[in-house]
């Protein structure tokens, strides 16, 4: 019985010796694995840093086209300033929520926007304004395709205090909740101006109408 601890120590020492010998024999593979893990960790950390840095309105308006067009409109909207003191930033609406895969794809997709900015004249406000109606329709289509996923990140039919809403909003929201209606179907132009050629068939509503 007294030899049991000694046997365990000898067995452990033997295993360590075998691992050490294996490491010496395959040190290049081990070094490559450690290096790959290090590179992977660095790449992941860099990606997360980029995601976080670009997920702020302050970053978005470093592009003067954004700062001179959509940003002033946003500052006049209820998404920027309201009695509740709550504000939705650009990424809250325009960066996919709840899906890191969609978020990553959206970030990669901005390469096309950078190309348009540097090589297709989109660094000029007048050129940007020419395509805004199409951009607006494209953005509304994205909201509809996800059933207003980004809107619902903050707005939830089940949490609305209907008694505190105007009668018109109360009736609309009760009906919308029953049908699971897309928010953008009623609230086009709530943050950015509407364009005649891009208006929906239903009347536009440029406010939350919940006061």
N, C-alpha and C positions, 0 to 999 in steps of 0.2 A: 504493500500500500504506500510505503514511504517513497517508492520510486515513481509513483504516478506524476507528481509535479515535475520531476526531473525529465520524465519522458515527454511531457507536454512542452517543456521548454526546448528540449532537443528537436521535437517535431516542428515547433514554430521556427527555431533557428534554421532547420533544414529547408523549410518552405521559403524563408527569407533569402537564404543562400541561392535557392533555385531561381527566385524572381530576379535577384541581382544578376545572376549569371545570364538569364534570359535578356535582361535589360542591356547588359554589355554586348551580347551577341546581336541584338536588334536595336541598337541605340539610334540608328538613323531613322528607323520607322517611328520610334518613340518621340524623337525630336521633331519629326515631321508632323505627328499628331498634335503635339503640344503647340507647335507653331501654327497649325491650322486652327486650333481652338482659339489661340490668341488673335489671329487675324479675323476669325468669325466674330469674336466678342467685340473687337474694335469696330468692325463694319456695322454690327448691330447697334452699338452705342452711337456711332456716327449717324446712322439712319434715324434713330430716335431723336437725336439732337436736332437734325434737320427738320423732322416732323414738328417738333415742339416750337422751333424757331419760326417756322412758316405759318403756324396756327395762331396768328395774332393779326388783328386789324392793322396795327402799326406796320407790320411787314407788308401787307397788301397795298397800302397807300404809298409805299416807297416808289411804286410805279406812278409817275406823274399823271398818266392817263386815267388811272383809277382815282387819284387824288383830285383831279379836276372835273370829274364827271359823276361817277356813282357815289363817291364818298360824301359830297355836299348833300345829295339827295338822302342818303342814309342818315346824316346828322339831323335832318328835319323830320325823321320818321319816329314812330312810337317804339321802334326796335332800338333806337339810340337813347331816347330820353322819354320817361313817363313817370307818372305819380308813384309807381311802385319802386322806382329806382333800379329796375332790372334792365339790363342791356344785352342784346344778342350781337355778337361780333360777326365779322364776315365769315370766318370758318364755321361758326355755329350753323349757318345756313348753307354754305357752299362746299363744305367738306363733309363727306359721308360720315354719319354717326352709327355707332353700334357694330361696325364692320371694319376691322383693321385691314382686311384684304381690299375692300372697296376704297378705303382711305389711301392705301398704298398705290392702287391703280390710278386714283385721282391725282396724286402727287406726281407720278410718272407721266401722266397725261399732260401736265403743264409744260412739258417740253415743246409740245406743239404751239402753245401760247407764246413761249419764248421765241420760237422761230418766227411766228407772225409778228411779234414785236420788233425783232431786229432785222428781219429781211422782207416783210410784206407791208411795211408802212403803218403798222398798228401802234407805233410810238407817237403818231399824230392824232390829236383829239378828233379832228374832222373825219379822219378815216375810221376811227373807232365808232363814232356816232353813226356812220353810214350803215354799219352792220349790227348795231344794237338791237333793232327789231328782231333780226334772226337769232341773235344771242339770247334775247329774252324768251322767244318761243322754245329755243333749245333747252333753256334752264327750266321753264315750266314743264316741259315734257319729262325732264329728269325727275322733277318732284312728283309728277303723276305716276311715273314708272315705279317709284318706290312708295307710293301712297303717302306722300309727304312725310317720309321718314325723318327728315331733318326738322321739320316743323313740330312733329310729335315728340321730338327729343325734349321740348320744353312745354308743349301744349298737349293737354290730355282731356278729352271729352269727359271722362269720368271724374275729373277733379275740378271741373268748372262749377262755380257757385252761381247757378242759373238765376236765382232770385236777385242777384246783384247786377244782372245784365239788363240792358234795355229790352223791352218786349220783343222788338224785331229780331235782336240777336238771340234772345232766349228761344224763340220759335225756330229760328234757323239752326241753332246748335242742337236742339233736341232732335230735329229731323236729320241733321248731319250725323249725329251719333248713331241713330238707328240704321242709317244706310252706310255708315263708315265712310262718309264722303271725304274726298281729298280736300285738304285745307285750301290749296291753291285754286280750286275751282271757284271759290268765292272771293278769295283774298289776293287777286292779282294786283300788282302795283302797290302793295302795302308799304314797301320800302323804297323802291325805285320807280321812276315815272313810267307811265304806260305809253305805248306808241299806237297810233291809229291802225297801222297795218298788223299789229300784233295783239289787238284786243280780243278777249274771248267773247263768245256769243252772249254769255250772261253779263249783267251789269257789273262793272268793277266796283270793288269796295276798298277804299284807300285807308281804312282804319280798322282797329280791332272791334269797335262798336260794342264795348263791354262796360262802358262807364255807367 
